[in-house]
Amino acid sequence: RFCEVQQAPPIEVFAVSKAFTDSTSEKKVNLSVGAYRTDEGKPWVLPVVRKVEQELAADNTLNHEYLPILGLETFATAAAKMLLGSTHPAITGGRVTAVQTLSGTGGLRVAAEFLGRVLKYNTAYHSAPTWGNHNLIFKQAGFTNIAPYRYWDGEKRGLNFDGMIEDLSNAPENSVIILHACAHNPTGVDPTQEQWKKIADVMEKKKLFPLFDSAYQGFASGDLDNDAWAVRYFAERGFEMMGTQSFSKNFGLYNERIGNLMVVVKDTACITPMRSQLTLLVRGSYSNPPCHGARIVSRVLNDPALFEEWKGCIRTMSGRIIEMRKGLRERLEKLGTPGTWDHITAQIGMFSFTGLTAAQAKHIADKYHIFLLSSGRINMCGITTGNIDHVAEAINDAVCN
Ligand code: PLP
């Protein structure tokens, strides 16, 4: 029977990263996987995280007992407050509940399972393009209709707002609309506040369900409140909605799988039955979540001094990305690389959708040992002061040839 199993297609981002690892070139650069790198091209354990880990290691009162099925409550509550703001009317009105999940991916999966199995939704829309996993998560959770809404305008290298609004207007009632809370992956282009208001108008009128995927809070602008504007706005408008949070990027806790699923309800009486259904879904899936990342994030979010220190770390990361954006644009413009490059600095967050084609990406990998996705998406954090000239020259060469 096992020999009947067919080879599944590779997941591009991991395949490209492997090509980088396998490359023996001294000049190799990895611009594919979405993880922060220092200016030395190294992973960064945030100093505040290191400090809390040392405190945890020295704390003999801690043990390895199971967490509750829905996770560490001090973590989930603080995470929801971080997303909505502690004075948000949904929070002060007790209309928010939150559960710890296996990072952002796990939060999306639990959300999709809940929406599909409990509320019988079967249609989900994601932006075109989107983070590659959205489609797979919803498919594996049993959604039978998964469709894109227009988002990226390749010509103008910006948001196709009219296309987005038209597609949302035509979506059937009770469709789940996956929205990137900020720092859209892969394009780095977010709607403006005025545009978000119009998106909310259409979704309200058409009875569409907002699911905000917040994987980069703090990474877009360096400010947690700015980056949560759209989520807070939708919650203020009175939507019943969900939001998933990842602490992979903003805490650098990628492999600890720490995330949160936040639910905003209209009627507080819904919360107890909802939590009971979420409990069943998690129990039958992974039973209960891991603790290490939850303890770290909980301590940081619940301690004002640690919280300030962490915000400083976020500013360090987002600031370095902004510097690399400026540097890359300047170099391409100086080289006279054909086309316009202002989108590199206009886009926000970890990624830039460069406009490079699959053939150009291949050229850059083959000739310069710089590895990026075939969509032309690059992780800005892979660029350092040491390799930025090499990257600019490679892009220039690919565009000129
Ligand atoms: N959503 C988006 C848009 C992402 O880019 C990512 C990570 O790349 C995630 C969710 C989830 O990541 P994780 O499961 O590591 O939290």
Residues whose N, C-alpha, C, O or C-beta is under 5 A from the ligand:
A	BS01	PLP	G34 L102 S103 G104 T105 G106 W131 N185 D213 A215 S246 F247 S248 Y254
